[in-house]
């Protein structure tokens, strides 16, 4: 693959089960083989979990010619990446993590496929751990458009909702392919002009959604009038297999920055019942906290924006982010190992900006990664 020169054949070696997705995604894009040892070696139930095995199967589906070797206990994984192939696929995600866990990584890989990716994912659409499908639809898709990945081929469609523990949700993700990515200069988030959102409820009273909306508006109306929160009550087959409700809020600025926050109710049979009023209030507070952190990209999509900047044309890209999450910091280290790329990181203190928390200005020169499958046409 492009970039890296002679280093592409060296096998990278890691230990531990953390950041498995990052490593597999970057190995696939850079074409470098990967070995991960000691995956939960010391635990009573050692090796890869079912959701990780499911993720590895998904990577195997979207690529062509990948070699994956896992030892009997599942504590060692060897991965030799093939070519990103794409096409029309379907995949059953493990119900112990949400579809967002899988979708986040597909968003990183999709623009570089040989054929445009059209994939149906089944499982849990909204949970308390991973970014929900609603969140990624509202924040990650506009982000891809900034890099020139757009057109009618780009969509995330929620056919059915599925709440944990049983899931039963289904979504469609489609993404066009691009030969090269445009560099971005995205340093002024701008002022917030409107708040949108979705309050969803499945297999509970439809009134739950309205109660969440009321309490969220109670907090947000103090700041700005343009608030519209859709209520989405799915019935019958499209409501999945477990009851639950939750909310995803989006703040949009005049410059097209989108910040998001979300919450979901406790899964059936786990933890105390949550009042929809409390959930609505807490979600609004989380959104205000995300706005305080600020930046041009919210904390869920920091690693996606940094990856797309890295893979852009050989030109300067800049983005202003809020405080970097620990996941993003590790991602920057991985970018350095796989693509030998370093970001210039400048902290901007809030005194200069008069807005919210500390900000970080990230600058890099893209490696000029080109989608090899597109050069032949």
C-alpha positions in Angstrom: 0.0 0.0 0.0 1.0 3.6 -0.3 3.2 5.2 2.3 5.8 3.7 4.5 8.1 2.5 1.8 10.0 -0.6 2.8 8.5 -0.7 6.3 5.2 -2.2 5.1 6.4 -5.8 5.4 7.6 -5.6 9.1 5.2 -7.3 11.4 4.0 -5.1 14.3 3.7 -6.9 17.6 1.5 -5.9 20.6 0.3 -7.4 23.8 -3.1 -7.2 25.5 -6.7 -7.0 24.4 -7.0 -3.2 24.4 -7.4 -1.2 21.2 -8.0 -4.3 19.1 -10.1 -2.4 16.6 -7.6 0.4 16.1 -4.8 -2.1 15.5 -6.8 -4.2 13.0 -8.1 -1.1 11.1 -4.7 0.5 10.8 -3.0 -2.8 9.9 -5.6 -3.2 7.1 -5.1 0.3 5.7 -1.3 0.2 6.0 -1.1 -3.4 4.7 1.3 -4.3 7.6 0.9 -7.7 9.3 0.1 -7.7 13.0 0.6 -10.0 15.9 -1.2 -9.5 19.2 -0.2 -11.7 22.2 -1.4 -12.2 25.7 -5.0 -11.4 25.0 -6.5 -11.7 28.5 -4.0 -14.5 29.2 -4.3 -14.2 33.0 -8.0 -14.3 33.3 -10.2 -17.3 34.2 -11.8 -17.0 30.8 -8.8 -16.3 28.6 -8.7 -15.1 25.0 -10.9 -13.2 22.6 -14.4 -12.4 23.6 -17.3 -13.2 21.3 -17.7 -9.5 20.2 -14.0 -9.4 19.3 -14.3 -12.6 17.3 -17.3 -11.2 15.6 -15.3 -8.0 14.7 -12.5 -10.2 13.3 -15.1 -12.0 11.1 -16.4 -8.7 9.9 -12.9 -7.5 8.9 -12.5 -10.8 7.1 -15.8 -10.2 5.2 -14.9 -6.7 3.9 -11.4 -7.7 2.8 -10.2 -10.2 0.3 -7.3 -12.5 1.0 -6.7 -11.7 4.7 -5.0 -14.4 6.7 -6.1 -14.7 10.3 -4.6 -17.2 12.7 -5.8 -17.5 16.3 -4.4 -20.1 18.7 -6.6 -22.6 20.5 -7.0 -20.6 23.7 -7.7 -17.4 21.7 -4.9 -15.5 23.5 -2.7 -14.9 20.4 -3.9 -13.4 17.1 -1.9 -13.1 13.9 -3.4 -11.0 11.1 -2.0 -10.5 7.6 -4.3 -8.0 5.9 -5.7 -8.5 2.4 -7.2 -6.0 0.1 -10.3 -4.0 1.1 -13.0 -5.4 -1.2 -16.4 -4.1 -0.1 -19.5 -4.9 -2.0 -22.9 -5.9 -0.6 -22.6 -7.8 2.7 -24.4 -8.6 5.9 -23.1 -9.3 9.3 -24.6 -10.4 12.7 -22.9 -8.4 15.4 -22.5 -9.8 18.9 -25.3 -8.6 21.2 -22.8 -7.9 24.0 -21.6 -4.7 22.2 -23.7 -2.4 20.1 -23.5 -2.0 16.3 -21.7 1.2 16.9 -18.6 -0.8 18.0 -18.5 -2.3 14.5 -19.7 0.7 12.6 -17.0 3.0 14.0 -14.3 0.9 12.3 -16.3 0.4 9.1 -16.5 4.2 8.8 -12.6 4.3 8.8 -12.3 1.6 6.1 -15.3 2.2 3.8 -13.9 5.0 1.6 -11.0 2.8 0.6 -12.8 -0.3 -0.7 -12.6 -1.6 -4.2 -16.4 -1.7 -4.5 -18.7 0.7 -2.7 -19.7 -0.9 0.6 -23.3 -1.7 1.3 -23.7 -3.7 4.5 -26.6 -4.7 6.7 -25.6 -5.0 10.4 -27.8 -6.7 12.9 -27.6 -6.5 16.7 -28.0 -3.9 19.4 -28.5 -0.4 17.9 -28.3 1.6 21.2 -26.6 0.8 24.4 -24.7 2.5 27.3 -21.2 1.6 26.1 -20.6 2.4 22.5 -21.7 5.3 20.3 -25.2 4.6 19.1 -26.1 4.3 15.4 -28.1 7.6 15.8 -25.0 9.4 17.1 -22.8 8.1 14.2 -25.4 9.0 11.7 -25.6 12.5 12.9 -21.9 13.2 13.5 -19.7 10.9 11.5 -21.5 11.2 8.1 -21.2 15.1 8.0 -17.5 14.6 8.9 -16.9 12.2 6.0 -18.6 14.8 3.7 -16.0 17.4 4.7 -13.3 15.1 3.3 -15.1 14.8 0.0 -16.7 11.4 0.7 -20.3 12.2 -0.2 -23.0 11.7 -2.8 -26.2 9.7 -2.7 -24.3 6.6 -1.9 -23.5 7.7 1.7 -26.1 6.7 4.3 -26.9 5.0 7.6 -30.5 3.8 7.8 -32.0 2.4 10.9 -34.5 -0.3 9.8 -35.1 -1.7 13.3 -34.0 -0.7 16.7 -32.6 -3.2 19.1 -31.9 -2.6 22.8 -29.7 -4.8 25.0 -29.5 -7.5 26.2 -31.2 -9.3 23.2 -30.8 -6.8 20.4 -32.8 -7.5 17.3 -32.0 -4.2 15.6 -30.9 -3.8 12.0 -29.2 -1.0 10.1 -28.0 -0.4 6.6 -24.6 1.4 6.0 -23.6 2.4 2.5 -20.6 4.4 1.6 -19.1 5.4 -1.8 -15.4 4.9 -2.5 -12.9 7.7 -3.1 -9.5 7.7 -4.8 -8.1 10.5 -2.6 -9.3 12.5 0.3 -9.3 16.3 0.4 -7.3 18.0 3.2 -9.3 20.0 5.7 -8.9 23.3 7.5 -11.4 23.1 10.3 -10.3 25.4 13.0 -13.2 27.6 13.9 -16.2 25.8 15.5 -18.4 28.8 15.5 -21.4 29.6 17.7 -24.2 27.1 18.3 -27.3 27.8 16.2 -29.6 24.9 16.9 -30.2 21.7 18.8 -31.7 18.6 17.2 -32.2 15.2 18.6 -34.1 11.9 18.8 -35.9 10.4 21.8 -36.6 6.8 21.1 -38.6 4.2 22.9 -39.2 0.5 22.1 -41.5 -1.9 23.8 -42.4 0.6 26.5 -45.1 3.3 26.6 -44.7 5.8 23.8 -45.2 8.5 26.4 -41.6 7.8 27.7 -40.2 9.6 24.7 -42.3 12.7 25.3 -41.3 12.8 29.0 -37.6 12.7 28.0 -38.1 15.5 25.5 -39.9 17.7 28.0 -37.2 17.5 30.7 -34.3 18.0 28.1 -36.0 21.1 26.7 -36.5 22.4 30.3 -32.7 22.7 30.5 -31.8 23.6 27.0 -34.5 26.3 26.4 -32.6 28.6 28.8 -29.8 28.8 26.2 -31.5 29.0 22.8 -35.0 28.7 21.3 -34.3 26.6 18.2 -34.6 23.1 19.6 -36.4 20.2 18.0 -36.2 16.7 19.4 -37.9 14.0 17.3 -39.8 11.2 19.1 -39.3 7.8 17.6 -41.5 5.1 18.9 -41.0 1.8 17.0 -43.7 -0.8 17.1 -43.9 -4.5 16.3 -41.1 -6.2 14.5 -39.0 -3.0 14.1 -38.8 -2.6 17.9 -36.3 -5.5 18.4 -36.4 -8.0 21.2 -35.8 -6.0 24.4 -37.6 -3.0 26.0 -35.8 0.3 26.5 -35.6 4.0 25.7 -33.0 6.7 25.3 -32.0 9.9 23.7 -29.4 11.4 21.4 -28.9 15.1 21.2 -27.0 17.1 18.5 -25.8 20.7 18.7 -25.0 22.3 15.4 -23.0 25.5 14.9 -23.0 28.2 12.2 -19.9 26.7 10.7 -21.3 23.1 10.5 -19.6 21.7 13.6 -21.7 19.0 15.1 -21.4 18.0 18.8 -23.4 15.2 20.3 -24.4 13.5 23.6 -26.5 10.5 24.3 -27.9 8.2 27.0 -29.8 5.0 27.1 -31.9 3.3 29.8 -30.5 0.4 31.8 -30.9 -3.0 30.0 -33.8 -5.1 31.2 -33.0 -6.9 34.4 -29.8 -4.9 35.1 -29.5 -2.0 37.5 -32.3 0.2 38.8 -35.1 1.5 36.5 -34.3 5.0 35.2 -36.9 7.7 35.1 -37.3 9.2 31.6 -37.3 12.7 33.2 -33.9 12.1 34.8 -32.5 10.6 31.6 -33.6 13.6 29.6 -32.1 16.0 32.0 -28.8 14.1 32.2 -28.6 13.9 28.5 -29.0 17.6 28.2 -26.3 18.1 30.8 -24.0 15.8 28.9 -24.6 17.9 25.7 -23.7 21.1 27.6 -20.5 19.4 28.9 -19.6 18.3 25.3 -20.2 21.9 24.2 -17.9 23.1 27.0 -15.2 20.7 25.8 -15.9 22.1 22.3 -13.7 21.8 19.3 -14.7 21.2 15.7 -15.3 17.5 16.2 -16.9 15.9 19.3 -15.1 13.4 21.4 -16.5 10.2 19.7 -15.1 11.1 16.3 -11.7 12.4 17.3 -9.9 9.3 16.0 -11.9 9.2 12.8 -11.0 12.8 11.9 -7.3 12.2 12.7 -7.2 9.1 10.6 -8.8 10.8 7.6 -6.4 13.7 7.9 -3.5 11.2 8.0 -4.6 9.5 4.9 -5.3 12.7 2.9 -3.3 14.2 0.0 0.2 15.4 0.7 -1.1 18.7 2.0 -1.6 20.3 5.4 -4.7 19.5 7.3 -5.7 21.3 10.6 -8.5 20.6 13.0 -9.3 22.1 16.4 -10.4 19.5 19.0 -11.5 19.7 22.6 -9.4 17.8 25.2 -8.1 14.5 23.7 -9.7 11.4 25.1 -7.4 8.6 26.3 -8.6 6.5 23.3 -7.5 9.2 20.9 -4.1 9.6 22.5 -3.5 5.9 22.1 -4.7 6.2 18.5 -2.1 8.9 17.8 0.6 6.5 19.0 -0.7 3.8 16.8 -0.8 6.1 13.8 2.9 6.8 14.4 3.7 3.1 14.4 1.7 2.1 11.4 2.1 5.2 9.2 5.2 7.0 10.7 3.2 10.2 11.0 3.4 12.7 13.7 0.9 15.5 14.4 1.9 19.0 15.5 -0.1 19.5 18.7 -0.7 23.0 20.0 -2.8 23.7 23.1 -5.0 26.7 22.9 -5.9 28.0 26.4 -9.5 29.2 26.8 -8.5 32.8 27.7 -7.8 33.4 24.0 -11.0 31.9 22.9 -13.4 32.8 25.8 -15.2 29.6 25.1 -15.3 26.5 27.3 -12.4 24.2 28.1 -8.8 23.8 26.8 -8.6 23.2 23.0 -5.9 21.4 21.0 -5.0 22.4 17.4 -3.9 19.3 15.5 -1.9 19.8 12.3 -0.4 17.1 10.0 0.6 16.6 6.4 -1.3 13.7 4.8 0.7 10.7 3.6 -1.0 10.9 0.2 -2.6 7.5 0.6 -4.4 6.5 -2.6 -7.0 3.8 -3.0 -5.1 1.3 -5.1 -8.3 -0.3 -6.4 -9.4 3.0 -8.0 -6.2 3.8 -10.0 -6.9 1.2 -12.7 -10.1 2.7 -14.0 
